[in-house]
Amino acid sequence: MHRILVFALVFSVILATVSGQKRTITVGSPRAGETLYKGRTYQVRWASSGVAARVMVELVHRTGLVAFSTETENDGLFDLTIPNNISEGQYTAAVSSLDRSVRGSSGSFTVAALSEAKTLASPKARVKGTIRVEAHSNVTTRVEGGEVYIVCVGSFLNVKWTTTGIVPNIVNLTLHPPDCAGPGAYLRTANTSAGQALVWMQPTLVEGFFSVRVGEIHGFFGCSNRIHLYRWIFVTEPNSRTVWHPGDRVTIRWRRERPAFTGRIEIIMIYENEIRSSALLAHVDESAGAATVTLPADLRLGRYAVMIKSDISGRYDRGGGWPESEQFRVERR
């Protein structure tokens, strides 16, 4: 009996120590000031305390845009190959717990193209054409110089382009200062023939005026009109860890950054990324910050997102500039 009591006491002390352990992640490499080259592989090294067995490793542009993200073992080492299709510039390597509650970042380093890449065939020899680009949403505002489209951080931007002549088969979409006058951050890659792409404006982006550049890695590109990236509402619930069930009574929550669009809003569920399969959940006041609704008992199972939009627009299309939640699942109970 005495041994059992001693064992129980020791176990309790160990449990208390572990539960009270400070959770930290410290990233040791890459180091600040280093230059990493596209297509080359480098080691991301970190030390952690009180963090679970798996973590997220991310390559983050100075604007906050995540250029690369993957889940891996929390063993303190990951071989990171710098993607060829990202913009050159300043980046950090970040390691975080899967629930994002603990995070560590490296110092700022430079990502550059290998010098031998410049010896490839001249773009002028391979490309004899033009790209015209337009970026738009359903919401506009008047500023000096005319109207610009407003795009809410956390929403999708609709980018369209037309081409003439001989152009690359694959193009990169990057976000730049107005008129593409300055370095940019990688958004996505698309087939030139598609003529358009939806681009998610990550919540980590800063607000301000930007243009979208559509072009190839060697410099041949077209530049869009100006857009105003704006912080209005963030959908905080549901999120990627949320699971709903048909017939449930659920709550949608949002954080209001500023009263950009005062009045009534519509809350819409989008099924499997198909805006045509959307359903109106609620029609409420924007300032409420939350709405509780009952899901239909016959709701289809699958992956959904919640969109919040002003009721001044009758259109539900993605690329309309309205904020969306992270994707989540609807499953059987």
C-alpha positions in Angstrom: 0.0 0.0 0.0 2.9 2.3 0.9 4.5 1.7 -2.6 1.2 2.5 -4.3 0.9 5.8 -2.5 4.5 6.7 -3.3 4.0 5.8 -7.0 0.8 7.9 -7.1 2.6 10.9 -5.5 5.5 10.7 -8.0 3.2 10.4 -11.0 1.2 13.4 -9.8 4.4 15.5 -9.5 5.5 14.5 -13.0 2.0 15.2 -14.4 1.9 18.6 -12.8 5.4 19.4 -14.0 4.6 18.4 -17.6 1.2 20.3 -17.6 2.9 23.4 -16.3 5.8 23.2 -18.7 6.4 26.4 -20.8 5.8 25.7 -24.4 8.4 27.2 -26.8 9.8 26.8 -30.3 13.2 28.4 -31.1 14.3 28.4 -34.8 18.1 28.3 -35.2 18.5 28.2 -39.0 18.4 29.6 -41.6 20.2 32.5 -40.0 19.5 36.2 -40.4 21.3 37.7 -43.4 21.8 34.5 -45.3 21.0 34.2 -49.0 19.1 31.1 -50.1 18.7 30.2 -53.7 15.6 28.9 -55.6 15.7 25.2 -56.3 18.3 24.5 -53.6 17.6 22.6 -50.4 18.5 24.0 -47.0 18.0 22.7 -43.4 15.5 24.3 -41.1 16.5 23.6 -37.5 14.6 24.2 -34.3 14.4 23.3 -30.7 11.0 22.9 -28.9 9.7 22.4 -25.4 6.2 21.2 -24.5 5.1 20.9 -28.1 3.3 17.9 -29.7 4.9 15.3 -32.0 4.1 17.1 -35.2 4.5 20.7 -36.3 4.0 23.1 -39.2 7.0 24.4 -41.2 6.4 27.5 -43.3 8.3 29.8 -45.6 6.9 33.3 -45.0 7.4 36.4 -47.2 8.1 39.8 -45.4 4.5 40.8 -46.3 3.2 37.9 -44.2 2.2 35.8 -47.2 3.0 32.1 -46.7 4.9 30.9 -49.8 5.3 27.3 -48.6 3.7 25.2 -45.8 3.9 21.6 -44.7 3.3 19.4 -41.7 6.2 17.3 -40.4 7.7 15.5 -37.4 8.8 17.6 -34.5 12.3 16.2 -34.6 14.1 19.6 -35.0 15.1 19.2 -38.6 13.4 19.7 -42.0 14.9 19.8 -45.5 13.4 22.8 -47.2 13.7 23.1 -51.0 13.1 26.8 -52.0 10.3 26.8 -54.6 11.3 28.1 -58.0 8.0 29.9 -58.5 8.2 32.4 -55.6 9.3 36.0 -55.7 12.7 37.0 -54.7 13.0 39.0 -51.5 13.1 38.8 -47.7 11.7 35.7 -46.0 11.6 33.9 -42.6 11.2 30.3 -41.7 8.5 29.6 -39.1 7.8 26.5 -37.1 4.5 26.3 -35.2 2.3 23.8 -33.3 -0.6 22.4 -35.3 -3.1 24.5 -33.3 -0.9 27.6 -34.0 -0.7 28.4 -30.3 3.1 28.2 -30.2 5.3 29.6 -32.9 9.0 30.4 -33.5 10.6 32.2 -36.5 14.1 32.5 -37.9 15.8 35.8 -38.6 15.1 37.5 -42.0 17.0 36.0 -44.9 17.1 36.6 -48.7 15.7 34.3 -51.4 17.3 34.9 -54.8 17.5 33.2 -58.2 20.6 31.3 -59.1 22.9 33.4 -61.3 23.0 30.6 -63.9 19.2 31.1 -64.4 20.0 34.4 -66.1 21.9 32.5 -68.9 18.7 30.8 -70.1 17.3 31.8 -73.5 16.2 35.5 -73.5 12.4 35.9 -72.9 12.4 38.0 -76.0 13.5 35.0 -78.1 10.7 32.8 -76.6 7.9 35.3 -75.9 6.4 37.6 -78.6 3.1 38.7 -77.2 1.3 40.7 -74.5 -0.7 40.0 -71.4 -3.5 42.3 -70.2 -4.6 41.9 -66.6 -7.7 42.9 -64.7 -8.3 42.3 -60.9 -11.8 43.0 -59.6 -14.4 42.4 -56.9 -18.0 43.4 -56.4 -17.2 46.4 -54.2 -15.6 49.7 -55.3 -14.5 52.9 -53.6 -13.6 56.3 -55.1 -10.1 57.5 -54.4 -7.9 60.1 -56.0 -7.4 59.0 -59.6 -10.7 57.2 -59.9 -12.5 54.1 -58.5 -10.7 51.0 -57.2 -12.0 47.6 -56.2 -12.0 46.8 -52.5 -10.9 43.3 -51.6 -11.3 42.2 -48.0 -8.3 40.4 -46.4 -9.4 36.8 -46.0 -11.5 36.8 -49.2 -10.9 35.8 -52.8 -9.8 38.2 -55.6 -10.9 37.5 -59.1 -7.9 38.0 -61.5 -8.5 37.8 -65.3 -6.1 38.1 -68.2 -6.1 38.0 -72.0 -3.1 37.3 -74.2 -2.0 38.0 -77.7 0.9 36.5 -79.6 3.2 33.8 -78.2 3.2 33.7 -74.4 4.3 31.2 -71.7 2.1 28.2 -71.0 2.4 28.8 -67.2 2.2 32.1 -65.4 2.8 33.2 -61.8 0.5 35.6 -60.0 2.3 37.9 -57.6 1.1 40.8 -55.4 3.0 44.1 -55.9 2.8 47.8 -55.0 0.6 49.8 -57.4 1.5 49.5 -61.1 3.9 46.6 -60.1 6.5 49.2 -59.2 8.5 47.1 -56.7 9.1 43.6 -55.4 6.2 41.3 -55.0 4.9 38.2 -53.0 3.9 35.0 -54.7 0.2 34.2 -54.8 -0.3 31.2 -57.0 0.6 29.6 -60.4 -1.9 29.1 -63.2 -2.2 27.9 -66.8 -2.1 30.8 -69.2 -4.9 29.4 -71.3 -7.3 29.5 -68.2 -7.6 33.2 -68.6 -8.5 33.7 -64.9 -7.8 32.6 -61.4 -9.2 33.0 -57.9 -6.6 34.2 -55.4 -7.1 33.9 -51.7 -5.9 37.1 -49.9 -4.4 35.6 -46.8 -5.4 37.2 -43.5 -1.7 37.8 -42.7 -1.4 40.4 -45.6 -1.2 44.0 -44.7 -3.8 46.4 -46.0 -3.1 49.1 -48.7 -3.1 49.6 -52.4 -1.7 46.9 -54.7 -1.6 45.5 -58.2 -1.5 41.9 -59.4 1.2 40.9 -61.8 0.6 37.9 -64.2 3.7 36.7 -66.0 6.6 34.3 -66.2 9.6 34.0 -64.0 12.0 35.7 -66.4 10.2 39.0 -66.4 7.6 38.9 -69.2 4.3 40.1 -67.5 1.2 42.2 -67.5 0.1 44.4 -64.5 -3.5 44.8 -63.2 -5.4 47.9 -62.1 -5.0 49.0 -58.5 -6.9 47.2 -55.8 -7.5 48.3 -52.2 -6.7 45.4 -49.8 -8.9 46.2 -46.7 -9.4 44.8 -43.2 -13.1 44.6 -42.5 -14.3 41.4 -41.0 -12.5 38.2 -40.0 -14.6 35.0 -39.7 -13.2 33.4 -36.5 -15.7 30.5 -36.2 -16.1 28.0 -37.9 -12.4 27.3 -38.6 -10.4 24.3 -40.0 -10.9 22.3 -36.7 -14.7 22.7 -36.8 -17.0 19.8 -37.4 -20.7 20.4 -37.8 -23.6 17.9 -38.1 -26.8 18.1 -40.0 -29.6 19.5 -37.7 -27.1 21.0 -35.3 -27.6 24.4 -33.8 -24.3 26.2 -34.5 -22.8 29.6 -34.0 -20.9 31.7 -36.6 -18.6 34.4 -35.1 -16.7 37.2 -36.7 -14.4 40.0 -35.6 -15.1 43.4 -36.9 -12.0 45.4 -37.7 -13.8 48.6 -38.7 -17.3 49.5 -39.8 -16.5 49.5 -43.6 -20.0 48.3 -44.5 -22.5 49.1 -41.8 -25.9 47.5 -41.7 -27.3 44.1 -42.6 -25.1 41.2 -43.8 -25.8 37.8 -45.2 -24.1 34.6 -43.9 -23.8 32.0 -46.6 -22.5 28.4 -46.6 -20.5 27.3 -49.7 -20.3 23.6 -50.4 -17.1 22.1 -51.8 -15.9 25.4 -53.2 -18.9 25.6 -55.5 -20.6 29.0 -55.2 -23.6 27.6 -57.1 -24.1 25.2 -54.2 -24.4 28.0 -51.6 -27.2 28.3 -49.1 -28.2 31.4 -47.1 -28.0 30.7 -43.3 -28.8 34.1 -41.8 -29.6 37.7 -42.4 -28.3 39.8 -39.4 -26.8 43.0 -38.3 -23.0 43.3 -38.9 -22.3 44.8 -35.5 -23.7 41.7 -33.7 -20.4 39.7 -34.1 -22.2 36.4 -34.0 -25.2 34.5 -35.3 -26.7 31.2 -34.1 -28.6 29.1 -36.7 -30.0 25.6 -37.0 -28.5 23.6 -39.9 -30.9 21.8 -42.2 -31.4 18.1 -41.2 -30.8 17.1 -44.8 -27.6 19.1 -45.2 -25.1 17.4 -47.5 -22.0 16.0 -46.0 -18.7 17.3 -47.1 -16.4 20.4 -46.9 -17.8 23.9 -46.5 -16.8 27.5 -45.9 -18.9 30.3 -44.5 -19.0 33.6 -46.4 -20.1 37.0 -44.9 -21.3 39.6 -47.4 -23.1 42.9 -47.3 -26.7 42.7 -48.4 -26.2 45.6 -50.7 -25.0 43.1 -53.4 -27.3 40.4 -54.7 -24.3 38.3 -56.0 -22.8 35.4 -54.1 -19.8 34.9 -56.4 -16.4 34.1 -55.0 -13.9 36.8 -56.0 -16.5 39.3 -54.9 -14.2 40.6 -52.1 -16.3 39.1 -49.3 -14.4 37.4 -46.4 -14.7 33.7 -45.9 -14.0 31.3 -43.0 -11.4 28.5 -43.2 -12.8 25.3 -44.7 -14.4 22.9 -42.3 -16.4 19.6 -42.5 -20.0 18.6 -42.1 -20.2 14.9 -41.0 -22.7 12.4 -39.7 -23.1 12.4 -35.9 
